[in-house]
Amino acid sequence: MKPRITVITLGVDDLERSLAFYREGLGLPTQGIIGKEFEHGAVAFFELQAGLKLAIWNRRDLAHEAKVHQTASSSTEFTIGHNVGSKEEVDQVMEQARNAGAVITDPAHDAFWGGYSGHFQDPDGHLWEVVWNPQWEITE
């Protein structure tokens, strides 16, 4: 397996609500919900950096496709890290998320390892970390 990820798919409870959160609230570019004509097919994709997309898909449809039982979700299963270029940008993204309806679980602060970060949850409880790491250069 090559070390390459092209799509991160989040199972959501309300596709329209999550679409609004990511498109209007966070400003992620998307064509909106596609695949409605297929049973279990409605999905929305968001363009991230080159070669990577974020997808949102109803939990029940994701479980059906993967042939697994739908279980209760847990925000501690993983985090999605959004690295930015400065402390100020961390604060800006955290405020944008709050204004979009995110729950701020960990306000931005100086981290023990020398960076600056905060955490928020999207409408389905998925946990995001917004982080500035002084050791990493962010290229656009």
MOGI-V454005 format. One record per backbone hydrogen bond with DSSP energy under -1.0 kcal/mol. CO is the residue of the C=O (numbers start at 1). NH is the residue of the N-H. If there is no record, write none. Layout:
CO:NH
CO:NH
This chain:
2:4
6:53
8:55
10:57
12:59
14:18
15:19
16:20
17:21
18:22
19:23
20:24
20:25
21:26
22:28
29:47
34:43
35:38
38:41
43:34
44:56
46:54
49:52
52:48
53:8
54:46
55:10
56:44
57:12
58:62
59:63
60:64
61:65
62:66
63:68
74:77
80:129
82:131
86:90
87:91
88:92
89:93
90:94
91:95
92:96
93:97
94:98
95:99
96:100
97:102
98:101
103:121
106:119
109:117
111:114
115:111
116:132
117:109
118:130
119:105
119:106
120:128
121:103
122:125
126:122
127:80
128:120
129:82
130:118
131:84
132:116
133:136
